[in-house]
Each structure stands twice: as C-alpha cells, then as structure tokens.
C-alpha cells in the first residue's frame, strides 16, 4: 500500500511533509500566483496539453515565466504519477511570485506540482441536482487562473447558511462564473449557452461546448441573471465535477426542479470523451 505522497517543489521531488516554501514567497506574502489542475485517469492525465497551455497563459498574464518546457513538465508529472500510484486523482500545478526580497517585487517563480485523491460527484448529487446562490462580484484578471480565492472562501459560510452548494458571480444582472466552475444554461428551445465575458476559459467548458454543438445549437454569449432564472436547465462544469445539474438559483426553482435531459445527455457524452482521451494520453 502506497503510504507516502510526493510533490515537486522548486526543482525537487520530495515527500509531501517536506514540500514547503519559505515565508518570503509572494504566494504567502501577497497571494500572488497562478495554478492549474487536471485529472489523472488510470495513471494518465486527461487533456494535459490543453491544461499546460492554459497554465502558461495564466502565468503570462501575471508576468511569471514558466522555466520548464512542456516536455520537462511532463517528465515531472510522470514521475509523480509513478511514485504516488493513486487510482483516482487530480494534479495541481502552482506557480508563485517566488522568494521576494522585499515582499513585493517578483523573484524567480516557485513551481509546485502535487497530486491529490479525487472523488467525483456521486449519483445522489447527479440525480437530485444542487442549489446555488448569486453574489455581486467579477473576478480580477478573469482569464487567468489565479490563486486568489478570497471572495469564494469568504462566502462559504453564507452558501451553507442558505442551504446551497455554490455561488454564481454576477454584476449588473449579467452572470459570469463560479469560484471554481463555469456556468451553462439550456433555453426552452434547447440552445446551450455559456457566458462569454469575465470567465476563465475552462477546459471542460470548451469540450462541453463542442459536444453540445453536435446535438444542439450552442454558443458563448452574454447571459443575464433573468435568463438563468427562466432557463429550462442550468448546469455547471469543471475538472473536478464534470457536469453538475443546478435545480435552484437563489429562491427560484429551475425548470421542473430536477436535472434535465440535455444536461444528463451531455454528461454521458463528456464521460465517454474523457475516457477516450485518457486512454490515448501519453506523457
């Protein structure tokens, strides 16, 4: 039985309990950094090249050079997969502002890669769907996957108090995204829409759009809160949740109050796609 979890920190693969950063790191001093996260299916990363590309785009947006090539990153990822031997997992890559001499200026970035056990949503959650609430907020640098989750974490107590599972950001009646997920709605003519502005360009979001376009009309566009309330179906997408039905937004029940047929059909299509991609993946 595998007992030690290994992580990569600043050029070294170390047991997790030894994988630390100095207190001068800008992730600690100022919360400055980016990350990305992908799933490992049967020992193989899923859609890895797409996640690496987004990781580099996020890093560029925050002026953080990624000092390893894609091939070097893949070699580290493969070493961790081999050492950790986790059957179902996710892998997180984090790039911070580095060990800053004055706690403000950028230094040589700190690169961390760690692997964590992953549990996907269970059948009960998929059959029942979830409730979400809304909050007036637009994430800073929305195209970058930054490590700043202050608002999302601060709202956890409010989410739980209202019996919800997540919070959808909106500004002026226009919705954008969740702290860790993208939003989709299905209109009454089975058009599948996802917000186009102030959102992270999710890898799962991209694949769901493509899958939806094979069966329905699908588009990125402005989506209003009123359109969400009146939608036939609502669902969210992410690496860790795949597709999760939303059956209530604030105090408004969505559609029939149950997960819809379009949502569930797209979930089946996505699972097949991920399994096929995982089987083909080579690191």
ZIUR-V870314 format. One record per backbone hydrogen bond with DSSP energy under -0.5 kcal/mol. CO is the residue of the C=O (numbers start at 1). NH is the residue of the N-H. If there is no record, write none. Layout:
BEGIN
((CO & NH) (CO & NH))
END
This chain:
BEGIN
((5 & 16) (6 & 115) (7 & 9) (7 & 14) (8 & 113) (9 & 12) (12 & 9) (12 & 14) (14 & 7) (15 & 18) (15 & 19) (16 & 19) (18 & 20) (22 & 25) (24 & 100) (25 & 28) (25 & 29) (26 & 30) (26 & 31) (26 & 32) (31 & 33) (32 & 97) (33 & 147) (34 & 95) (36 & 93) (38 & 91) (39 & 41) (39 & 46) (40 & 42) (40 & 89) (41 & 44) (44 & 41) (45 & 47) (47 & 50) (47 & 51) (48 & 52) (49 & 53) (50 & 54) (51 & 55) (52 & 56) (53 & 57) (54 & 58) (55 & 59) (56 & 60) (57 & 61) (58 & 62) (59 & 64) (60 & 63) (63 & 65) (65 & 67) (69 & 73) (70 & 74) (71 & 75) (72 & 76) (73 & 77) (74 & 78) (75 & 79) (76 & 80) (77 & 81) (78 & 82) (79 & 83) (80 & 84) (81 & 85) (85 & 87) (87 & 42) (88 & 118) (89 & 40) (90 & 116) (91 & 38) (92 & 114) (93 & 36) (94 & 112) (95 & 34) (96 & 110) (97 & 107) (98 & 26) (98 & 100) (108 & 99) (109 & 111) (110 & 96) (110 & 112) (111 & 10) (112 & 94) (113 & 8) (114 & 92) (116 & 90) (118 & 120) (122 & 126) (123 & 127) (124 & 128) (125 & 129) (127 & 259) (130 & 247) (130 & 248) (131 & 165) (131 & 166) (132 & 250) (133 & 168) (135 & 137) (135 & 170) (139 & 142) (141 & 144) (144 & 146) (145 & 35) (147 & 149) (149 & 153) (150 & 154) (151 & 155) (153 & 156) (155 & 159) (156 & 160) (157 & 161) (158 & 162) (159 & 164) (160 & 163) (166 & 133) (167 & 179) (168 & 135) (169 & 176) (170 & 137) (171 & 174) (173 & 175) (173 & 225) (174 & 171) (176 & 183) (177 & 169) (181 & 178) (182 & 237) (184 & 235) (185 & 193) (186 & 232) (186 & 233) (187 & 190) (191 & 187) (191 & 193) (192 & 219) (193 & 185) (194 & 221) (200 & 202) (202 & 206) (203 & 207) (204 & 208) (205 & 209) (206 & 210) (207 & 211) (208 & 212) (209 & 213) (210 & 214) (211 & 214) (211 & 215) (212 & 215) (212 & 216) (217 & 192) (219 & 194) (221 & 196) (223 & 175) (224 & 228) (225 & 229) (226 & 230) (228 & 231) (231 & 255) (233 & 186) (234 & 246) (235 & 184) (236 & 244) (237 & 182) (238 & 242) (241 & 243) (242 & 238) (244 & 236) (245 & 130) (245 & 247) (246 & 234) (247 & 254) (248 & 132) (249 & 252) (251 & 253) (252 & 249) (253 & 255) (254 & 257) (260 & 264) (261 & 265) (262 & 266) (263 & 267) (264 & 268) (265 & 269) (266 & 270) (267 & 271) (268 & 272) (269 & 273) (270 & 274) (271 & 275) (272 & 276) (273 & 277) (274 & 278) (275 & 279) (276 & 280) (277 & 281))
END
